[in-house]
Amino acid sequence: MKKSEVVKHLIDGKIVAIFQGKSEWGPRALGNRSILFDPRNPNAKDIINKVKKREWYRPFAASVLKEYAGYYFDMMSMSECPYMTNSYNVISDRIPGVVHVDNSCRVQTVDNDTPHFYNLLKEFKKITNTSVLLNTSFNIAGEPLVETIEDAIRTFRKSEIDILWFPEINKMLHK
């Protein structure tokens, strides 16, 4: 499955879940168990909150190519934030879908330690000139994070997620 096909779905307003590698530890989605969406869409938060059955006020995170983080966020002299542990002020108007009411965003800088996710972000940048994706945990409100392939398929089937992507085995499920 070419990364460009996944990017095309994102550009077309599709909600893409990704399942790869080992699950993340802790309360963050770092690209192995994530729901992804185009952050350029100003309605992104409403769309994804509906899918996740979350309250309207809950913020989302942005995953950004590490080398471009300073273009979108006031990183306060930090060169990276790989675990979504900090929020930064947004300094770009290109990504309204991830901006919280206080003009902040929780940021994950991505490098080649997660190659499929990194390469997806690079492809998104190549096609859209934006190196950011909205990233939230692959689960629905009231349910635990997806851990297994079976969890991923079950959550995909019972949600409004449009695409389930398994980059390591080069497979994609569509609705």
N, C-alpha and C positions, 0 to 999 in steps of 0.2 A: 504494500500500500504506500503510495507516494505521499510524502508530507504535503505536497501541493494539493492533493485531493482533500486532505483534512482541512487545510487552510481555506480551500474553496467553500467547504461546508460552513466554516466559521464566518467567512465573509457573507455567506448567504443567510446568516442569522440562525444557523443551527446550533443547538446545544450539544457539545461533544464531551463525553466522559472518556477518560483515559485510564487504562489498567495495565500496569507494567511493573516488573521488578518486585522488590520487597516492599511491603507496606511501610508507610512512614510511622515513626514513633512519636507520640504526642498529639496535640490538638491541631496540627497543621496539615494541609494538603500541599505537598511539595512537588507534584508532578507525576507521582506514581499512582495515586488514587485521587484523581481530581475531576471536577466538572469545569469545563472551559467555555468561555464565551468572548465575543469580540468586544473589547472595552471602548471602542469608538461609538458604540450604540448608546445614546443617552438614556434609553429605557432598560439597559442591561440589568440594573438592580431589581427592578420590578419583575422582569421576565424570570430571572433566576430565583428570586424569592418565591415566586408562584410555584416554580418547579420543586423547590426544596421545602415548600410549605413553611416558610420562615416569616417572622415579623418584618414589616416594611422598613424599619429603622436599622436593621442589622447591616453592618458594612461588609464589603467584600475586599479581597486582597488582589494585588496585582503581581503577576510574575513577569519579570523584565530581564532581558539580556543584561548581564552584569555590566558590560562595557557601555551600555546606554542608560543606566539608571539615573545618572545626573541630568540627563536631558528631560526627564519626566518628573523627577522628585528632588526636593531639597534634601540631599543625603547628609547634610551637616558634617562634611569632611569624611564620611564613612565611604569606603570603597566597595563594601558588600554587606548584604544582610540575607544570608542564604536560608534562614529558618523562619522568616515572617515574624520575627520577634519585635520589630520596631515599626512605628507609623511615622511617615514623613509627609510634609506638605507637598501637594501636587503643584508643579510649576508649568505644566503643559495643559492646553485646552483640547488636546487630541484624544484624551481618554476619559470622557465624562462618565462612562459606565462603572468606574472604580472609585470615583471621588465621593468621600463621605460628606455629610452635611457641614463639617468643620474644615473642609478642604484638605483632609488628610487621606492617607491610604496606607494600609499595612502592606509592606513590600517584601517580595522574595526576589533576590538577585539570582539568576540562573547562569551557571557555566557548564562546561562539558562533563561535569561529574554525573549528570543525568542526560546522557547523549540524545535519546529520542526527544525529550522535552526541549532541550537546548536547540536541537536541529529544527523542531517544529517552530519555536520562536524565531529562529533565523529565517525560516521560510516565510513566516507571517510578515516579518520585516521586509523581506525581499519583495513581496507582492503588495503590501499595504503601506510601506514606509513607517510602520509602527512596530516597535519591538516589545510590546506588552500584551498580555492576555489576562482577562479576568480569570481568577483561579479560586475555586472553593472546594471544600471536601466532598468526596464522592459518597454521599449518603442523603437520605431524606429525613426531615425533622422527626425526632423520636426514635430513629434507628441508629444502630452503631455504624461506624465507618465500614465501608466495603473492605473485606479482607481476602476473599477467595474469588476465583472465577465464577463460581456459582452465585456468590453474593452480588457480583457485578452484573451478571445476566438478570438475576431476579430484580434488582433495583432498576435496571434499564427497562425491563418489561413493564413494571408497574408505575413508572414515572413518565414525565413528558420529555425526557432526554431523547434527542433525535438520533444520535450516533454513539456507539460504544466502540472505542478503538483499542486494539491490542497490538501495539507496535512491534513487540518482540516476536510475535508469530505472524505478523503481516496480515491481520484480519480486522474487519470492520463490520459491525452489525448496524443495520439501518431500520428505521420504522417507515 
